[in-house]
Amino acid sequence: MIGNSGGASGSGHSPFDSRVASDLLDKLATDDDFRDQFSSNPVGALAQIGYPAASGALSKNASMGFAAAQPGEDAFSCMRVNSLASKEEFAAAREELHAHLTSSGNHTVVFAFESNNITAALRRK
């Protein structure tokens, strides 16, 4: 899991602080440009809203010569989706998603942002 220092110590990522989780969910429910960025580069989008572990992952990859986080090699693979959930899905499940993102549980492979899958992914938790 990525610790508070932003260093990798296994798989997964640390919980989001409340402000970052709120910013993320607000943007996913309202901002088309952010949604496009998140769909193509979730780590970059998370760094943009101030998630320290994502900023650390980008810095580490840049120092290794990678332009962005490599698929399957980062702690944010649970954020990758084939089809991002709609703005309406994010708005409807906002409180549950916020609680999940800020919990200290397992943040490895949830795929909670996939279209038509938010509620089912949160129930599997």
LUMRO-392329 format. One record per residue (C-alpha): residue in one letter; x, y, z. Coordinates in Angstrom, 1 decimal. Example, Ala and Ser with C-alpha at 12.3 -4.5 7.8 and 13.67 -1.06 7.14 Angstrom:
atom residuo->A u->12.3 v->-4.5 w->7.8 $
atom residuo->S u->13.7 v->-1.1 w->7.1 $
//
This chain:
atom residuo->M u->0.0 v->0.0 w->0.0 $
atom residuo->I u->1.2 v->3.5 w->-0.6 $
atom residuo->G u->1.8 v->5.1 w->2.8 $
atom residuo->N u->1.4 v->8.7 w->3.8 $
atom residuo->S u->4.9 v->9.4 w->2.6 $
atom residuo->G u->3.9 v->8.4 w->-0.9 $
atom residuo->G u->6.3 v->5.5 w->-1.1 $
atom residuo->A u->5.2 v->2.1 w->-2.3 $
atom residuo->S u->5.2 v->-0.7 w->0.3 $
atom residuo->G u->3.0 v->-3.2 w->-1.5 $
atom residuo->S u->-0.2 v->-2.8 w->-3.6 $
atom residuo->G u->-3.1 v->-0.4 w->-3.2 $
atom residuo->H u->-3.1 v->3.2 w->-2.2 $
atom residuo->S u->-3.7 v->5.1 w->1.0 $
atom residuo->P u->-7.1 v->6.5 w->1.9 $
atom residuo->F u->-8.0 v->9.9 w->0.6 $
atom residuo->D u->-8.4 v->12.8 w->3.0 $
atom residuo->S u->-11.9 v->14.2 w->3.0 $
atom residuo->R u->-11.1 v->17.3 w->0.9 $
atom residuo->V u->-9.4 v->15.4 w->-1.9 $
atom residuo->A u->-12.2 v->12.8 w->-2.0 $
atom residuo->S u->-14.8 v->15.5 w->-2.1 $
atom residuo->D u->-12.9 v->17.3 w->-4.9 $
atom residuo->L u->-12.6 v->14.1 w->-6.9 $
atom residuo->L u->-16.2 v->13.2 w->-6.6 $
atom residuo->D u->-17.4 v->16.7 w->-7.4 $
atom residuo->K u->-15.3 v->16.9 w->-10.5 $
atom residuo->L u->-16.3 v->13.4 w->-11.7 $
atom residuo->A u->-20.0 v->14.4 w->-11.3 $
atom residuo->T u->-19.7 v->17.8 w->-13.0 $
atom residuo->D u->-16.5 v->18.5 w->-15.0 $
atom residuo->D u->-16.2 v->17.0 w->-18.5 $
atom residuo->D u->-12.6 v->18.0 w->-19.0 $
atom residuo->F u->-11.6 v->16.4 w->-15.7 $
atom residuo->R u->-13.6 v->13.3 w->-16.5 $
atom residuo->D u->-11.7 v->13.0 w->-19.8 $
atom residuo->Q u->-8.4 v->13.4 w->-18.0 $
atom residuo->F u->-9.3 v->10.9 w->-15.3 $
atom residuo->S u->-10.4 v->8.3 w->-18.0 $
atom residuo->S u->-7.1 v->8.6 w->-19.8 $
atom residuo->N u->-4.7 v->9.2 w->-16.9 $
atom residuo->P u->-6.2 v->8.7 w->-13.4 $
atom residuo->V u->-2.9 v->9.3 w->-11.6 $
atom residuo->G u->-2.4 v->12.6 w->-13.4 $
atom residuo->A u->-6.0 v->13.6 w->-12.5 $
atom residuo->L u->-5.5 v->12.7 w->-8.9 $
atom residuo->A u->-2.3 v->14.6 w->-8.7 $
atom residuo->Q u->-4.1 v->17.6 w->-10.2 $
atom residuo->I u->-6.5 v->17.7 w->-7.3 $
atom residuo->G u->-3.8 v->17.4 w->-4.7 $
atom residuo->Y u->-3.6 v->13.7 w->-3.8 $
atom residuo->P u->-0.1 v->13.4 w->-2.5 $
atom residuo->A u->0.4 v->9.7 w->-3.3 $
atom residuo->A u->-0.5 v->10.4 w->-7.0 $
atom residuo->S u->1.9 v->13.3 w->-7.1 $
atom residuo->G u->4.6 v->11.0 w->-5.6 $
atom residuo->A u->3.9 v->8.3 w->-8.2 $
atom residuo->L u->4.2 v->10.8 w->-11.1 $
atom residuo->S u->7.5 v->12.2 w->-9.6 $
atom residuo->K u->8.9 v->8.6 w->-9.2 $
atom residuo->N u->7.9 v->7.7 w->-12.8 $
atom residuo->A u->9.3 v->10.9 w->-14.2 $
atom residuo->S u->12.6 v->10.2 w->-12.4 $
atom residuo->M u->12.6 v->6.7 w->-14.1 $
atom residuo->G u->12.0 v->8.2 w->-17.6 $
atom residuo->F u->8.2 v->7.4 w->-17.7 $
atom residuo->A u->5.8 v->10.1 w->-18.8 $
atom residuo->A u->3.0 v->8.7 w->-16.7 $
atom residuo->A u->2.2 v->5.9 w->-14.4 $
atom residuo->Q u->2.5 v->2.6 w->-16.2 $
atom residuo->P u->-0.6 v->0.4 w->-16.5 $
atom residuo->G u->-0.6 v->-2.4 w->-14.0 $
atom residuo->E u->2.5 v->-1.1 w->-12.3 $
atom residuo->D u->1.0 v->1.5 w->-10.0 $
atom residuo->A u->-1.1 v->1.5 w->-6.9 $
atom residuo->F u->-4.0 v->3.2 w->-8.8 $
atom residuo->S u->-5.0 v->0.4 w->-11.1 $
atom residuo->C u->-8.4 v->0.3 w->-9.2 $
atom residuo->M u->-9.1 v->3.8 w->-10.7 $
atom residuo->R u->-8.8 v->2.6 w->-14.4 $
atom residuo->V u->-12.0 v->2.0 w->-16.2 $
atom residuo->N u->-13.2 v->0.9 w->-19.6 $
atom residuo->S u->-16.2 v->3.2 w->-19.4 $
atom residuo->L u->-16.4 v->5.8 w->-16.7 $
atom residuo->A u->-19.6 v->6.0 w->-14.7 $
atom residuo->S u->-22.0 v->8.8 w->-15.7 $
atom residuo->K u->-22.1 v->12.1 w->-13.8 $
atom residuo->E u->-25.5 v->11.0 w->-12.5 $
atom residuo->E u->-24.1 v->7.8 w->-11.1 $
atom residuo->F u->-21.4 v->9.6 w->-9.3 $
atom residuo->A u->-23.9 v->12.1 w->-7.9 $
atom residuo->A u->-26.2 v->9.4 w->-6.8 $
atom residuo->A u->-23.5 v->7.4 w->-5.0 $
atom residuo->R u->-21.4 v->10.3 w->-3.8 $
atom residuo->E u->-21.8 v->9.7 w->0.0 $
atom residuo->E u->-21.0 v->6.0 w->-0.3 $
atom residuo->L u->-18.0 v->6.6 w->-2.6 $
atom residuo->H u->-16.8 v->9.3 w->-0.2 $
atom residuo->A u->-17.0 v->6.9 w->2.7 $
atom residuo->H u->-15.2 v->4.2 w->0.8 $
atom residuo->L u->-12.4 v->6.5 w->-0.5 $
atom residuo->T u->-11.7 v->7.9 w->3.0 $
atom residuo->S u->-11.9 v->4.6 w->4.8 $
atom residuo->S u->-8.7 v->2.9 w->6.0 $
atom residuo->G u->-9.7 v->-0.4 w->4.4 $
atom residuo->N u->-8.3 v->-2.2 w->1.4 $
atom residuo->H u->-7.8 v->0.1 w->-1.6 $
atom residuo->T u->-6.5 v->-2.3 w->-4.2 $
atom residuo->V u->-8.9 v->-3.5 w->-6.9 $
atom residuo->V u->-12.4 v->-2.0 w->-6.5 $
atom residuo->F u->-13.2 v->-0.7 w->-9.9 $
atom residuo->A u->-15.9 v->1.4 w->-8.3 $
atom residuo->F u->-15.9 v->4.0 w->-11.0 $
atom residuo->E u->-16.9 v->1.8 w->-13.8 $
atom residuo->S u->-20.2 v->2.6 w->-15.6 $
atom residuo->N u->-23.2 v->0.8 w->-14.2 $
atom residuo->N u->-21.0 v->-0.7 w->-11.5 $
atom residuo->I u->-20.7 v->1.7 w->-8.6 $
atom residuo->T u->-23.4 v->0.3 w->-6.3 $
atom residuo->A u->-22.3 v->-3.3 w->-7.0 $
atom residuo->A u->-18.6 v->-2.6 w->-6.4 $
atom residuo->L u->-19.4 v->-0.8 w->-3.1 $
atom residuo->R u->-21.6 v->-3.7 w->-1.9 $
atom residuo->R u->-18.8 v->-6.3 w->-2.6 $
atom residuo->K u->-16.6 v->-4.4 w->-0.2 $
//
